[in-house]
Amino acid sequence: MKVIDVPVKDIKVKYRFRQPSDQKVNGLVESIKQCGLIHPINIDSSNYLISGYHRLLAHQKLNQEHIPCIVRNGDKRMSDLIQVDENLLVNSLSALEFGIHILEREKLMDDMGLLYKRGDNRYTSDGIKLTIDDLSKSIGISRRQYEMRKKIASNLHPKAKKLLSETEFANDVVNLVKLSKESDDIQI
């Protein structure tokens, strides 16, 4: 893997799975002033951002002309998977956001044929497919916690998710699980 400097103005941003935090950007600005950029951002061969949105915003705020980048060639699903994994492993997500990322991660991995399906024999496969246990361990939580967060994201009405996302209730796993079992009108 090679790191190259790319003009900041040439980096394109399509969509992000989560909104940037001004507090995190400001923290990165200070860190970059003192230490430089510690981890390069990831882009695809068309200069679309894969991961490192906060780092890119910090560079823009500092009026930097170039930013260190790792250019990844691959399909969109892999780029999305990298973005989701970075959010799961690096960022402080609420329980609700965490569940939404888990669902997106599973969908991407399933589309890429990386997950076991009902009826697969994991003892006779080539070993590249993953189980739910593997997925939960890879992000450092128990299977039970994984399943609870997944249930929250799967069963909450989209409007309820939006209403709760920026509140202190977005981290209340027990009550979110209870709420996710209610009808849509009660959730909202």
C-alpha positions as CSV (number, residue, x, y, z in Angstrom):
1,M,0.0,0.0,0.0
2,K,1.3,3.4,-1.0
3,V,0.5,6.8,0.6
4,I,0.4,9.7,-1.8
5,D,-0.3,13.4,-1.4
6,V,-3.5,14.5,-3.1
7,P,-4.8,18.1,-3.5
8,V,-7.5,18.6,-0.8
9,K,-9.6,20.4,-3.4
10,D,-9.6,17.2,-5.6
11,I,-11.2,15.0,-2.9
12,K,-14.9,14.3,-3.6
13,V,-17.4,13.4,-0.9
14,K,-20.6,11.5,-2.0
15,Y,-22.4,10.4,1.2
16,R,-21.5,9.5,4.7
17,F,-23.1,7.0,7.0
18,R,-22.9,9.5,9.8
19,Q,-22.6,13.3,10.2
20,P,-19.3,14.9,11.2
21,S,-18.7,16.3,14.6
22,D,-17.4,19.8,14.9
23,Q,-15.8,19.0,18.2
24,K,-13.9,16.1,16.6
25,V,-12.8,18.3,13.6
26,N,-11.6,21.0,16.0
27,G,-9.6,18.4,18.0
28,L,-8.0,17.1,14.8
29,V,-7.1,20.6,13.8
30,E,-5.2,21.1,17.0
31,S,-3.6,17.6,16.7
32,I,-2.6,18.2,13.0
33,K,-1.0,21.6,14.0
34,Q,1.1,19.9,16.6
35,C,1.9,16.5,15.1
36,G,0.8,16.5,11.5
37,L,-1.6,14.0,10.1
38,I,-1.0,10.6,11.8
39,H,-3.3,8.4,9.7
40,P,-3.9,9.1,5.9
41,I,-7.4,9.2,4.6
42,N,-8.6,6.5,2.1
43,I,-10.0,7.4,-1.3
44,D,-10.9,5.4,-4.4
45,S,-9.3,5.7,-7.8
46,S,-11.7,8.5,-8.7
47,N,-10.7,10.5,-5.6
48,Y,-14.0,9.8,-3.8
49,L,-13.6,9.7,0.0
50,I,-13.9,6.2,1.6
51,S,-12.8,7.0,5.1
52,G,-11.3,10.0,7.0
53,Y,-14.0,12.6,6.6
54,H,-13.1,14.4,9.9
55,R,-9.4,14.4,8.9
56,L,-10.4,15.9,5.5
57,L,-12.5,18.6,7.1
58,A,-9.7,19.4,9.5
59,H,-7.3,19.8,6.5
60,Q,-9.9,22.1,4.8
61,K,-10.2,24.2,8.0
62,L,-6.4,24.5,8.1
63,N,-6.4,25.6,4.4
64,Q,-3.9,22.7,3.7
65,E,-3.3,22.2,0.0
66,H,-2.5,18.5,0.1
67,I,-3.5,15.5,2.3
68,P,-1.9,12.1,2.6
69,C,-4.1,9.4,1.0
70,I,-4.2,5.7,0.5
71,V,-5.8,5.0,-2.9
72,R,-7.9,1.8,-2.8
73,N,-9.0,0.1,-5.9
74,G,-12.1,-2.0,-5.4
75,D,-15.8,-2.1,-5.8
76,K,-18.2,0.3,-4.0
77,R,-19.3,-2.4,-1.5
78,M,-15.7,-2.7,-0.2
79,S,-15.4,1.1,0.0
80,D,-18.6,1.2,2.1
81,L,-17.5,-1.7,4.2
82,I,-14.2,0.2,5.0
83,Q,-16.2,3.3,6.0
84,V,-18.6,1.2,8.2
85,D,-15.8,-0.7,9.9
86,E,-13.8,2.5,10.6
87,N,-16.9,4.0,12.2
88,L,-17.6,0.9,14.3
89,L,-14.0,0.5,15.5
90,V,-12.7,4.1,15.8
91,N,-15.7,6.3,16.6
92,S,-17.9,6.7,19.7
93,L,-21.2,5.7,18.3
94,S,-24.5,5.7,20.2
95,A,-26.1,2.3,20.7
96,L,-28.6,3.3,17.9
97,E,-25.9,4.4,15.5
98,F,-23.9,1.3,16.3
99,G,-26.9,-0.9,15.5
100,I,-27.4,0.9,12.2
101,H,-23.8,0.4,11.3
102,I,-24.0,-3.3,12.2
103,L,-27.0,-3.8,9.8
104,E,-25.1,-2.0,7.0
105,R,-22.0,-4.0,7.6
106,E,-23.9,-7.3,7.5
107,K,-25.7,-6.3,4.3
108,L,-22.4,-5.3,2.6
109,M,-20.7,-8.5,3.7
110,D,-23.6,-10.6,2.7
111,D,-23.6,-9.0,-0.8
112,M,-20.0,-9.9,-1.1
113,G,-20.6,-13.5,0.0
114,L,-18.7,-13.2,3.2
115,L,-21.4,-14.4,5.6
116,Y,-22.7,-17.8,6.4
117,K,-26.3,-18.4,5.5
118,R,-28.7,-20.9,7.0
119,G,-27.9,-24.3,5.5
120,D,-24.2,-23.5,4.9
121,N,-21.8,-26.0,6.5
122,R,-19.1,-24.0,8.1
123,Y,-17.0,-27.1,8.7
124,T,-16.7,-27.9,5.0
125,S,-16.4,-24.4,3.6
126,D,-13.1,-22.7,2.6
127,G,-13.1,-20.7,5.9
128,I,-13.6,-17.2,4.4
129,K,-17.2,-16.8,5.6
130,L,-18.0,-15.3,8.9
131,T,-20.6,-16.1,11.6
132,I,-22.4,-13.7,13.9
133,D,-19.9,-14.7,16.6
134,D,-17.0,-13.8,14.4
135,L,-18.6,-10.4,13.6
136,S,-19.3,-9.6,17.2
137,K,-15.8,-10.5,18.3
138,S,-14.2,-8.5,15.4
139,I,-15.7,-5.3,16.9
140,G,-15.1,-6.2,20.5
141,I,-18.5,-6.9,21.9
142,S,-20.4,-10.0,23.0
143,R,-22.8,-11.7,20.7
144,R,-25.7,-10.7,23.0
145,Q,-24.7,-7.0,22.8
146,Y,-24.3,-7.3,19.1
147,E,-27.8,-8.9,18.7
148,M,-29.4,-6.3,21.0
149,R,-28.0,-3.4,18.9
150,K,-29.0,-5.1,15.7
151,K,-32.5,-5.6,17.0
152,I,-32.8,-1.9,17.9
153,A,-31.7,-0.8,14.4
154,S,-33.8,-3.5,12.6
155,N,-37.1,-2.9,14.5
156,L,-37.2,0.8,15.2
157,H,-39.4,2.9,12.8
158,P,-37.2,5.2,10.7
159,K,-38.9,8.3,12.1
160,A,-38.3,7.0,15.7
161,K,-34.6,6.5,14.8
162,K,-34.4,10.0,13.5
163,L,-36.2,11.5,16.6
164,L,-33.9,9.6,19.0
165,S,-30.6,9.9,17.2
166,E,-29.4,13.2,18.7
167,T,-30.8,12.5,22.2
168,E,-29.4,10.9,25.4
169,F,-31.9,8.1,24.7
170,A,-29.9,6.9,21.7
171,N,-27.5,5.1,24.2
172,D,-30.2,3.5,26.4
173,V,-29.9,0.0,25.1
174,V,-32.5,-1.6,27.4
175,N,-35.2,0.9,26.7
176,L,-34.4,1.0,23.0
177,V,-34.9,-2.8,22.8
178,K,-38.2,-2.4,24.7
179,L,-39.3,0.4,22.3
180,S,-38.3,-1.6,19.2
181,K,-40.9,-4.2,20.2
182,E,-43.7,-1.7,20.2
183,S,-45.9,-0.8,17.3
184,D,-44.8,2.0,15.0
185,D,-47.3,4.6,16.3
186,I,-46.1,4.0,19.9
187,Q,-42.4,4.2,18.8
188,I,-43.0,7.6,17.2
